[in-house]
């Protein structure tokens, strides 16, 4: 694993932001584009043109859903929502109810009116958002046991959902820890050993 191209992010170190409506919490894992992804550093800041802080190209985060709540609107953004907790969760998207099970991805436009209803005890989900017309995103759940090598140039992150992965030159990663590839060196080979691991592979590609 090339030390300057792949970064480990411990889930426990990621800052927690409460939703304004009190319905949950968000931990931002990475954002882009324009430069290398910046694991765990928070939203893209405002720039001199006056763009808002949410003017990201793409954003990867983990959400804790604690009660029934309305999602924020993100016009011009496509959302990919992956339930990672065991209990089912209901998402109402523009009036259509979706009963989500763990490891199932639901994609929907950021303009949609979305209401989440978690089971008793709450739920947790991986959330990938991509700016429409700039980026396309993909979340893929993979089960791994034994050696693995990642060298896909579209791969920007691997998030551990269960079990463990141990990169060849680093410490073992547990649940919700993640690996992140820098933009200039995506495709650099990363080898690891997986022990009964379930991971989410996160891919980003420019819109053509």
Secondary structure, 3 states (H helix, E strand, C coil): CCCCCEEEECHHHCCCEECCCCCEEEEEEEEECCCCCCCCCCCCCCCCCCCCCCCCCEEEEEEEECCCEECCCCCCEEEEEEECCCCCEEEEECCEEEEECCCCEEEEECCCCEEEEECCCCEEEEEEEEECCCEEEEEEEEEEEEEEEECCCCEEEEEEEEEEEEECCCCEECCCCEEEECHHHCCCCEEEEEEEEEEEEEEEEECC
